[in-house]
Amino acid sequence: MAPTTNLTYRRGFSGFAVPDLGVARSFYQDVLGLTVEENSMGFLQLSLPGGSEVLVYAKEDHQPAVFTVLNLSVPDISEAVDALAERGVEMLRYDGFGQDERGIARGEGMPTGGWIADPAGNIIAVMEE
């Protein structure tokens, strides 16, 4: 039997945990250059290009995920890697992705890009679009 009650969503967003909101605010705002605000519940809200939002909340016993929690699209991956390096951010390296000396993966049926980690160890993909 088909449902008879409508299911309506107002908006969608994702979220992830960090152990320290102050450190996270500094990284996402000062290093990555994203707009970061504190919401009414005391969580951080990242405003992403294109209008999406991500909630960042504190969790004392935080364990970073072993997968990508945030994807950022850039116009030029080489320029982005240079800018990140100037800010002290290193590209992560993974076996099997054919990354070059700068940590950029090209081809292999995936977008051109690479991965970085925030101070809490959360994985962020930076991809050329």
C-alpha positions as CSV (number, residue, x, y, z in Angstrom):
1,M,0.0,0.0,0.0
2,A,1.4,3.4,-1.0
3,P,1.9,6.0,1.8
4,T,-1.0,8.5,2.0
5,T,0.8,11.2,4.1
6,N,3.1,13.6,2.3
7,L,6.7,13.8,3.5
8,T,8.0,17.3,3.0
9,Y,11.5,18.5,3.7
10,R,12.3,22.2,4.3
11,R,16.0,21.9,3.5
12,G,18.9,19.5,3.7
13,F,22.4,19.8,5.3
14,S,25.0,17.6,6.6
15,G,27.2,17.7,9.7
16,F,30.3,16.2,11.3
17,A,32.0,16.3,14.6
18,V,35.3,17.8,15.9
19,P,36.8,17.8,19.4
20,D,37.3,21.6,19.5
21,L,35.0,24.2,17.9
22,G,37.5,27.0,18.3
23,V,40.2,25.2,16.4
24,A,37.6,24.1,13.8
25,R,36.4,27.7,13.4
26,S,40.0,29.0,12.8
27,F,40.7,26.3,10.2
28,Y,37.6,26.5,8.2
29,Q,37.4,30.3,8.4
30,D,41.0,31.5,8.4
31,V,42.7,28.7,6.5
32,L,40.1,27.5,4.0
33,G,38.4,30.9,3.7
34,L,34.8,29.7,4.3
35,T,32.1,31.7,6.0
36,V,31.7,30.3,9.5
37,E,29.0,31.4,12.0
38,E,27.8,30.1,15.3
39,N,24.2,29.0,15.3
40,S,21.7,29.3,18.1
41,M,22.6,25.9,19.5
42,G,26.3,26.9,19.8
43,F,27.4,24.8,16.8
44,L,29.4,26.1,13.9
45,Q,27.7,26.5,10.5
46,L,29.8,26.5,7.4
47,S,28.3,28.3,4.5
48,L,29.6,26.7,1.3
49,P,29.8,28.2,-2.2
50,G,26.5,27.4,-4.0
51,G,24.4,27.8,-0.9
52,S,24.8,24.6,1.0
53,E,25.5,24.5,4.7
54,V,27.4,22.1,7.0
55,L,26.9,21.8,10.7
56,V,30.1,21.3,12.8
57,Y,29.5,20.2,16.4
58,A,31.8,19.3,19.3
59,K,32.2,15.7,20.4
60,E,34.6,15.0,23.3
61,D,35.5,11.5,22.2
62,H,35.6,12.4,18.5
63,Q,37.1,9.9,16.2
64,P,37.7,11.1,12.6
65,A,35.9,9.3,9.9
66,V,37.9,7.1,7.5
67,F,36.0,8.6,4.5
68,T,35.5,12.1,3.0
69,V,33.2,14.3,5.0
70,L,33.3,17.4,2.9
71,N,34.0,18.0,-0.9
72,L,35.2,21.4,-2.1
73,S,35.2,22.1,-5.8
74,V,37.9,24.4,-7.2
75,P,38.5,25.9,-10.7
76,D,42.2,24.9,-10.7
77,I,43.6,22.2,-8.5
78,S,47.2,23.2,-9.0
79,E,46.4,26.7,-7.8
80,A,44.4,25.4,-4.9
81,V,47.2,23.0,-3.8
82,D,49.6,26.0,-3.9
83,A,47.3,28.2,-1.8
84,L,46.7,25.4,0.7
85,A,50.5,24.8,1.0
86,E,51.0,28.5,1.7
87,R,48.6,28.1,4.6
88,G,50.4,25.1,6.0
89,V,48.0,22.4,4.7
90,E,49.5,19.2,3.3
91,M,47.8,16.9,0.9
92,L,47.1,13.4,2.1
93,R,48.4,10.4,0.3
94,Y,46.6,7.2,-0.4
95,D,47.8,4.1,-2.1
96,G,46.3,3.2,-5.4
97,F,45.2,6.7,-6.5
98,G,48.3,7.6,-8.6
99,Q,48.9,10.9,-6.9
100,D,51.8,13.0,-8.2
101,E,54.5,14.5,-6.1
102,R,52.1,17.3,-5.0
103,G,49.5,14.8,-3.9
104,I,47.2,15.4,-6.9
105,A,45.3,12.4,-8.3
106,R,44.6,12.6,-12.0
107,G,42.6,10.1,-14.1
108,E,41.7,6.7,-12.7
109,G,38.1,7.4,-13.5
110,M,37.9,10.0,-10.7
111,P,37.8,13.8,-10.6
112,T,41.2,15.5,-10.6
113,G,42.0,16.5,-7.0
114,G,43.3,15.3,-3.7
115,W,42.5,15.2,0.0
116,I,43.4,17.2,3.1
117,A,42.5,16.8,6.7
118,D,41.2,19.4,9.2
119,P,42.9,19.6,12.6
120,A,40.5,17.0,13.9
121,G,41.5,14.5,11.2
122,N,38.3,14.8,9.2
123,I,39.0,14.2,5.5
124,I,38.2,16.9,2.9
125,A,38.3,16.4,-0.8
126,V,39.5,19.3,-3.0
127,M,38.5,18.6,-6.6
128,E,38.9,20.4,-9.9
129,E,35.6,21.1,-11.6
